[in-house]
Amino acid sequence: TTPPAADHAAEPSQAELRAAATAKKRNEATSDAVDTLHRYLQLIGSGDGEAAAKYWGYQRAPRGNEESDLRTLKNLRAFRIENETPEPLDQEPVPELLRIPVELRATLENGENRRYKGWYRLRRNQVEQRWELTGVSMATPLQ
């Protein structure tokens, strides 16, 4: 008797397996970067600037009005964070540098609503294996 023919067409090739593994790592990396940014912004929204400062690389914090007036907001009733798809700033298969566009909505204690639009730049710290913020551009509150 002859053995049944193996269905090789259903098995992925080595190249397809490598591509799938790289895509999984890329998705995990960008998801981790977005999570890092959201944790940072939640700290800003809660008024904990000291804890938020630890998310910045190079011992840097936003200068001047790079973050508009986000760091001066007090007693927020609500803080909503929406991000767009992270944009790789390098050519690596798994990005090491990302820019994440964001739109923020803050509701102040007096009921005033403010909207912000801009982006944060993050880089992967290879030594500590974590994402760090390295730059920001946040527009003045939109009306």
LINRAZI-V517413 format. One record per residue. N is the residue number from 1. RES is the residue in one small letter. D_FIRST is the distance of its C-alpha to the first C-alpha in whole Angstrom. Layout:
N:RES:D_FIRST ; N:RES:D_FIRST
//
This chain:
1:t:0 ; 2:t:4 ; 3:p:7 ; 4:p:9 ; 5:a:12 ; 6:a:15 ; 7:d:18 ; 8:h:20 ; 9:a:23 ; 10:a:24 ; 11:e:25 ; 12:p:28 ; 13:s:29 ; 14:q:31 ; 15:a:34 ; 16:e:34 ; 17:l:34 ; 18:r:37 ; 19:a:39 ; 20:a:38 ; 21:a:39 ; 22:t:42 ; 23:a:43 ; 24:k:43 ; 25:k:45 ; 26:r:47 ; 27:n:47 ; 28:e:48 ; 29:a:51 ; 30:t:53 ; 31:s:52 ; 32:d:54 ; 33:a:57 ; 34:v:58 ; 35:d:58 ; 36:t:60 ; 37:l:62 ; 38:h:62 ; 39:r:63 ; 40:y:66 ; 41:l:67 ; 42:q:67 ; 43:l:70 ; 44:i:72 ; 45:g:72 ; 46:s:73 ; 47:g:76 ; 48:d:74 ; 49:g:75 ; 50:e:75 ; 51:a:71 ; 52:a:70 ; 53:a:72 ; 54:k:69 ; 55:y:66 ; 56:w:68 ; 57:g:67 ; 58:y:70 ; 59:q:72 ; 60:r:73 ; 61:a:74 ; 62:p:75 ; 63:r:78 ; 64:g:81 ; 65:n:79 ; 66:e:76 ; 67:e:75 ; 68:s:77 ; 69:d:79 ; 70:l:76 ; 71:r:77 ; 72:t:80 ; 73:l:79 ; 74:k:80 ; 75:n:80 ; 76:l:77 ; 77:r:76 ; 78:a:72 ; 79:f:70 ; 80:r:68 ; 81:i:65 ; 82:e:63 ; 83:n:61 ; 84:e:59 ; 85:t:56 ; 86:p:57 ; 87:e:57 ; 88:p:56 ; 89:l:59 ; 90:d:57 ; 91:q:54 ; 92:e:51 ; 93:p:48 ; 94:v:49 ; 95:p:53 ; 96:e:56 ; 97:l:58 ; 98:l:59 ; 99:r:61 ; 100:i:61 ; 101:p:63 ; 102:v:65 ; 103:e:67 ; 104:l:69 ; 105:r:71 ; 106:a:74 ; 107:t:76 ; 108:l:79 ; 109:e:81 ; 110:n:84 ; 111:g:81 ; 112:e:81 ; 113:n:78 ; 114:r:77 ; 115:r:74 ; 116:y:73 ; 117:k:70 ; 118:g:69 ; 119:w:66 ; 120:y:66 ; 121:r:64 ; 122:l:62 ; 123:r:60 ; 124:r:58 ; 125:n:60 ; 126:q:57 ; 127:v:59 ; 128:e:59 ; 129:q:56 ; 130:r:58 ; 131:w:59 ; 132:e:63 ; 133:l:65 ; 134:t:67 ; 135:g:69 ; 136:v:70 ; 137:s:71 ; 138:m:73 ; 139:a:75 ; 140:t:78 ; 141:p:78 ; 142:l:77 ; 143:q:79
//
